[in-house]
Amino acid sequence: MDGIKYPVSADKSIRLLLKNKYTFNVESGFTSTEIKHWVELFFGVKIITMNSHRLPKKGKRKRMGPIMGQTTHYRRMIITLESGYYIPPFRTK
């Protein structure tokens, strides 16, 4: 489960919850098949489709004193579950 970083709670992702779609940021090095396997195994759900896209920038530029660096880059996954399945922290009634 190291590949899945955190769920996204933006306006669009909250609207997608009503359609049984969940949005997560994942590490960019993992494949969709690996992420699908982890989600099905860990949450015990059945996935219909998965869509992913890379965020526009490679990471925000940050300065720590004289050193300039970048934050890590993630990929965003939108996961559609079969009806009747849900991921517990996001359950909607």
NUVO-126834 format. One line per 4 residues: number of its first residue (from 0); their letters; for each residue y, x, z of N, C-alpha, C. Coordinates in pm, 1 decimal, always signed. Each point is the difference from the previous one (the first is absolute). Layout:
% NUVO-126834
NUM = a = Y/X/Z/Y/X/Z/Y/X/Z  ... $
This chain:
% NUVO-126834
0 = mdgi = -120.4/+82.3/+0.0/+120.4/-82.3/+0.0/+125.7/+86.0/+0.0  -13.7/+130.2/-19.0/+118.3/+85.4/-2.7/+84.8/-24.2/-123.0  -58.1/-56.1/-105.4/+73.5/-22.9/-123.4/+101.9/-111.2/+11.0  -26.4/-100.8/+82.5/+94.1/-110.9/+17.4/+97.1/+37.1/+110.8 $
4 = kypv = +126.9/+9.7/-33.6/+99.0/+43.3/+97.3/+50.5/-115.3/+86.7  +58.4/-101.3/-61.9/+53.7/-111.6/+78.0/+25.8/-119.0/-91.5  +1.6/-121.1/+57.4/+33.1/-118.0/-80.3/+149.7/-5.6/-26.8  +35.7/-59.4/-111.2/+140.4/-13.5/-38.0/+47.2/-138.5/+43.4 $
8 = sadk = +115.9/-6.1/+62.9/+53.1/-129.0/+45.9/+136.0/-28.1/-63.3  +8.2/+10.0/-130.8/+122.0/-31.7/-73.9/+0.8/-149.9/-33.4  +109.6/-49.6/-52.9/+11.7/-142.0/-33.9/-107.6/-44.1/-98.6  -20.7/+79.0/-103.9/-98.5/-37.1/-101.3/-141.1/-0.5/+58.6 $
12 = sirl = -33.0/+98.3/+81.9/-135.1/+5.8/+55.4/-25.6/-115.2/+96.5  +102.1/-47.7/+68.2/-15.9/-115.7/+88.6/-23.5/-126.4/-82.5  +69.1/-13.0/-114.6/-24.8/-113.9/-88.7/-139.8/+4.7/-60.2  -49.5/+120.5/-27.4/-133.6/+14.4/-57.6/-110.3/-36.8/+99.1 $
16 = llkn = +28.1/+5.3/+130.2/-100.4/-38.5/+99.2/-42.5/-145.5/-17.4  +90.8/-85.1/-46.9/-34.9/-140.4/-22.5/-100.4/-16.3/-114.2  -6.5/+98.6/-89.9/-95.0/-2.7/-111.5/-124.6/+83.3/+31.1  -16.7/+37.2/+127.0/-114.2/+79.7/+46.4/-0.1/+139.3/-62.2 $
20 = kytf = +120.2/+57.9/-15.5/+15.3/+135.2/-51.8/+61.9/+86.1/+109.3  -55.5/+117.4/+20.6/+44.7/+91.3/+104.8/+48.8/+128.9/-62.8  +106.2/+56.5/+57.2/+63.6/+118.5/-56.1/-10.3/+115.6/+99.2  -49.4/+114.7/-47.8/-14.0/+118.9/+82.9/+55.8/+120.6/-72.8 $
24 = nves = +50.5/+97.6/+75.8/+31.0/+130.5/-55.3/-120.0/+88.6/+26.7  -46.0/+70.4/-102.7/-117.0/+86.3/+11.8/+34.9/+139.4/-50.1  -81.7/+97.0/+36.5/+19.0/+136.2/-48.3/-18.1/+2.8/-151.2  +79.4/+77.3/-68.3/-4.9/+0.6/-146.5/-121.9/+73.1/-54.9 $
28 = gfts = -71.7/+76.1/+81.3/-114.1/+74.9/-48.4/-129.7/-78.2/-8.2  -6.3/-120.3/+57.9/-122.6/-78.1/+2.5/-6.5/-95.4/-118.8  -121.4/-29.2/-46.0/-16.9/-89.9/-112.7/-5.2/-144.9/+48.0  +17.4/-92.7/-92.9/-5.0/-142.2/+34.0/-138.8/-40.2/+48.8 $
32 = teik = -103.3/+60.6/-55.1/-136.7/-31.4/+41.1/-23.7/+39.5/+145.0  +50.1/+116.2/+40.1/-14.4/+43.1/+139.7/+74.5/-93.4/+94.8  +120.8/-37.5/-36.5/+79.5/-89.1/+84.4/-69.1/-135.4/+11.4  -52.1/-51.4/-111.3/-70.4/-128.9/+0.6/-121.1/+5.4/+92.5 $
36 = hwve = -76.6/+106.0/-8.8/-118.1/+15.1/+85.1/+40.1/+3.8/+147.6  +103.8/+75.4/+34.4/+44.1/+11.1/+139.4/+47.8/-133.8/+54.4  +78.6/-73.2/-79.5/+53.4/-128.6/+46.8/-113.8/-99.9/+20.4  -93.1/-7.4/-95.6/-111.9/-93.2/+14.1/-87.8/+35.8/+118.4 $
40 = lffg = -22.7/+127.6/+23.5/-85.2/+43.7/+109.6/+68.4/-17.8/+136.0  +125.5/+39.9/+9.6/+70.6/-0.8/+128.4/+37.8/-141.2/+44.4  +54.0/-81.7/-91.6/+45.6/-134.8/+36.0/-105.2/-107.8/-24.3  -107.2/+30.8/-71.5/-104.4/-97.3/-28.0/+46.9/-113.5/-89.6 $
44 = vkii = +74.3/+33.1/-105.6/+54.5/-100.3/-91.6/-55.3/+24.3/-139.2  +22.3/-95.8/-88.9/-42.3/+10.8/-140.2/+125.6/+7.3/-86.4  +13.8/+105.4/-78.7/+119.2/+22.3/-81.5/-24.3/-49.6/-141.5  +96.7/-77.4/-53.1/-6.1/-45.8/-138.5/+62.8/+104.4/-91.6 $
48 = tmns = +126.7/+32.3/+24.9/+71.3/+97.7/-83.6/+83.2/+93.2/+86.4  +32.2/+113.2/-60.1/+89.4/+96.3/+63.3/+97.9/+49.4/-105.0  +128.3/-1.2/+34.1/+103.3/+54.2/-87.2/+70.7/+111.4/+75.4  +37.4/+103.9/-71.6/+68.6/+109.7/+67.1/+113.7/+50.3/-87.8 $
52 = hrlp = +97.9/+58.1/+65.5/+106.8/+67.6/-71.8/+56.8/+109.4/+88.7  +50.7/+101.7/-64.9/+62.8/+109.3/+73.4/+145.9/-35.4/+21.3  +49.2/+35.3/+115.6/+139.7/-26.1/+29.4/+86.6/+92.1/-84.2  +124.0/-40.3/-32.3/+80.4/+72.8/-99.0/+20.7/+148.4/+26.9 $
56 = kkgk = +31.5/+38.1/+123.3/+28.9/+139.7/+29.0/-120.8/+65.4/+65.5  -3.8/+130.9/-5.2/-109.7/+72.6/+63.1/+17.4/+6.3/+150.8  +108.3/-41.1/+52.4/+26.0/+5.4/+143.2/+147.1/+21.5/+22.6  +47.3/-43.8/+113.4/+140.9/+18.2/+30.2/+25.5/+144.9/+38.9 $
60 = rkrm = +115.1/+48.9/-37.6/+36.6/+136.6/+35.3/+55.8/+1.1/+141.3  -50.2/+89.9/+80.6/+42.7/+12.5/+138.9/+40.2/+144.0/+27.2  +100.5/+15.9/+84.2/+44.9/+133.4/+37.8/-24.2/+20.6/+148.7  -64.3/+110.6/+33.1/-20.1/+41.6/+138.3/+69.8/+134.1/+15.5 $
64 = gpim = +127.9/-2.6/+36.7/+77.8/+122.9/+7.9/+20.9/+56.3/-138.8  -29.8/+127.8/-20.0/+19.9/+59.7/-132.2/-113.4/-29.4/-99.0  -108.4/-59.7/+47.1/-116.7/-22.5/-84.9/+5.1/-139.4/-59.7  -18.8/-8.6/-131.4/-3.1/-127.2/-69.5/-145.3/-33.5/-32.0 $
68 = gqtt = -41.4/-123.3/+27.2/-137.6/-39.5/-26.7/-5.8/-143.0/-49.5  -122.0/-50.4/-19.2/-19.7/-136.9/-45.3/-102.2/-68.4/+88.7  +14.8/-132.1/+13.3/-99.3/-76.8/+72.7/-122.3/-20.8/-89.5  -109.5/-43.3/+58.2/-121.8/-17.2/-77.8/+12.4/-118.6/-93.8 $
72 = hyrr = -80.0/+1.5/-106.1/+4.3/-102.1/-104.1/-122.9/-88.9/+11.9  +20.0/-129.8/-8.6/-108.9/-94.7/+11.2/-11.2/-84.9/-125.9  -112.6/-67.9/-12.3/-23.9/-96.2/-106.1/-12.5/-135.9/+66.4  +49.5/-103.8/-63.6/-4.6/-134.3/+57.5/-111.1/-80.2/-65.0 $
76 = miit = -86.8/-61.3/+81.9/-112.3/-80.9/-46.9/+22.4/-145.0/+39.1  -17.8/-90.4/-96.3/+3.5/-143.2/+27.0/-143.2/-49.7/-17.8  -59.5/-46.3/+109.4/-140.6/-37.9/+3.5/-11.0/-151.0/+8.6  -73.8/-61.7/-92.9/-23.2/-143.9/-0.2/-139.6/-26.7/+53.7 $
80 = lesg = -8.1/-84.3/+103.4/-127.7/-33.4/+61.5/-49.0/-135.2/-49.1  -131.7/-20.4/+9.8/-56.9/-130.4/-33.3/+48.2/-102.5/+102.0  +2.2/-127.4/-40.7/+43.7/-103.9/+92.7/-100.5/-9.4/+114.2  +51.7/-21.6/+120.2/-83.7/-4.6/+118.5/-2.7/+131.4/+76.6 $
84 = yyip = +38.3/+110.3/-63.1/+6.6/+130.0/+65.4/+144.7/+30.9/+36.5  +18.2/+75.4/+107.3/+133.0/+44.4/+39.3/-12.6/+127.5/+80.6  +108.3/+73.5/+8.2/+4.3/+120.2/+82.8/+65.5/-40.8/+131.4  -67.5/+17.0/+113.6/+41.7/-58.9/+127.4/+145.6/+18.9/+43.2 $
88 = pfrt = +60.8/+117.6/-8.2/+138.7/+10.4/+48.9/+99.7/-83.0/-81.7  -37.5/-39.2/-122.2/+90.8/-71.2/-88.7/-33.6/-147.4/-14.8  -85.3/-53.3/+81.8/-46.7/-137.2/-22.2/+115.8/-98.4/-0.3  +4.7/-85.1/-103.6/+101.8/-104.6/-10.2/-69.6/-134.3/+4.8 $
92 = k = +65.8/-98.7/+58.7/-58.8/-133.5/+9.6/+66.3/-94.8/-97.2 $
